[in-house]
Amino acid sequence: MNRNKMRTFLEIIYNCPFILLVLFTSSVFFLFFDGTEKLKSEQDMAVLQLIEERIKTGTGEDDLVNGNDILAKKDQKDEGGAGEDSGEKQGEEEENLQNAGARKPENSGIENKQERKTDNKNLEIIGKGAKMETHTTEFVEYTPIETDSRYYSDAGKVALTTAYDYVLENESYFNDAAFLGDSRTLGISDYAGLEGADFFCDNGMTIYKLLEDDGVTYQKTGEKVDMKEILQKKRYGKIYIMLGMNELGYGDTPMYLKQYLKVVRQIKEWQPGVIIYVMANLHVSREKNNMETEFNNININDKNVASARLANGRDVFYLDCNPLFTDEEGYLQAELTFDGVHLYAQHYDRWRDFLFEHGVEREEILQTEADGQENGFGEMGGSDGESASQ
């Protein structure tokens, strides 16, 4: 373009401000709306990532079941404007209070070995001088290994027994207790000497079958009973649940946790005021640990960490007896087991003593609930495959 044409073009633009206005508004419109849509898309992605992360890390029970509520709250804020910011912040603070779990730093004493094939459950992982907050379930982190299973992943953390001022109890404490579980619970029924407790357990029992119509064997009579009817008719003060071994190759861990949560909520509805103990699944021996299948300690730990998120330190407690029976690498000690999975009969007295040492009195629970209501605490803390029959 020569100078004369350029001068003519500039004169036209100068004498026609309407053209300038059209060009300017078009540019602003394009930049604004394109940026807004991009921002909204990025915000949606961030929220979805937050939901996924909260489900993985156990930030709270409500996020697990109603994760889409976060998106709904965000949409309400977009429509309602900045006036709702303070109310949403308050809701987030209340949501954070509902988290009964506390995560310990990575340098809490556990080894970070990428090549390790199981979790170190030595009690020394707490670390010297470390102080656990009462009424919380601590998670000690470690460097996870990569897995290619559709059933589980390496949790990258180990759940410890819920911190609480437990009371030393005796056999009478279990006179109003029910134990629900699989073959390991059957071992407690046979050899722990808790005659006053009711045991409902079967080989191969799972969290998915527990409340189904097929029923569970009541060990005192040997007959199948419908747990739905039992839990609605008979009043229990404590209920112990240990399930997860037969779920190792059935569904994935989030599916397991969702069903476990459903069961715990249903029990609390049928048994108001009951104390629930979520019991960790015992690890297997080195010989039984098979990283080529789903039957291994990484998978067991993944299920344990998931179920530990249900503990709130008020009426739901997580109990991990693994340190009593496992070696420094987290394997069930070979001399304690006859098949790499179940204990010899003479060792169940240690399990019984562990239960004696972790008693919670109902009066303490009532006081804790009252304190929790005053402080705005919430209710809780936090594809098919062949399963190994236990």
PyMOL commands that set and color helices and strands:
alter all, ss='L'
color gray80, all
select helices_A, chain A and resi 3-15+17-57+61-65+68-80+82-97+123-126+171-176+183-191+227-233+245-247+253-270+297-308+322-325+334-336+345-356+362-374
alter helices_A, ss='H'
color red, helices_A
select strands_A, chain A and resi 101-103+137-141+157-159+177-181+198-201+216-218+223-225+238-242+275-279+316-319
alter strands_A, ss='S'
color yellow, strands_A
deselect
rebuild
show_as cartoon
